[in-house]
Amino acid sequence: MKKTFLTSVVLSAFTLFPLFAQQNDNTDEIKKQINKIKKNNQYIYAESTAPTETDARNYAEEKLYEEVNAWVETQRKLKKSSNLVVNNKKELWTILEMPRGSNMFRSFIYVKKNDILPVENSTVITNTNIPVVEEKIKEELPVVINKLASYTKYADIVEEIKKMKENGQIKEYARYASLNNPDVCYLIIYNRDAKIEAILTPGKERRNIKTNKPDGVKNYSGCGAIGIEL
């Protein structure tokens, strides 16, 4: 009998920000990574091409879970589990230039087989041993960042950022994968629905500008980011 559709849960974030899909500035390098993963039997993967990044990702993710379910059926220790965890799922994507000016997005999603775990009779508890972080006095934010904080949609904030660059209000901006030095940049986090999730301050120890609490890219799995250097 076929197993019901797999429920996925991300257990932990990635250490070097691979939660953001890498864009096509490194197309050749990404192709090499994809081919390497395909040849490695430690991975389960799926890919899809579609007119939008969101559709390509969604189709690829659906295919991935089908592949995971098919593999689980061959694993004696896993196939009896009704609930599974997919840990450390990663994604690569590129923009494929097509004839007549139209572009397609290619999404490649993969996971290590040993990161697929059964979760029967599991209980999630809060780690009370984590030390409380004292909130620092909120520093005055630059005018540019205050203005960007008023936007909620990706398209609107990108349009404003372009104007600010033209007016000399910001030095540079780029998607996270293209940043030369992310630590000097404010990061604008956006989700798959093109909505702004947060703006994070520069530095290795970032803060959320709205909550003034410690925050980091690892808290936004599945999202993308634009970096802004003032």
Helices and strands as residue ranges (DSSP letters): G 24-26, H 27-38, E 43-50, H 53-72, E 84-86, E 90-97, G 99-101, E 103-112, G 113-115, E 116-118, H 143-148, H 154-166, E 172-175, G 176-178, G 182-184, E 186-190, E 196-200, G 217-219, E 224-229
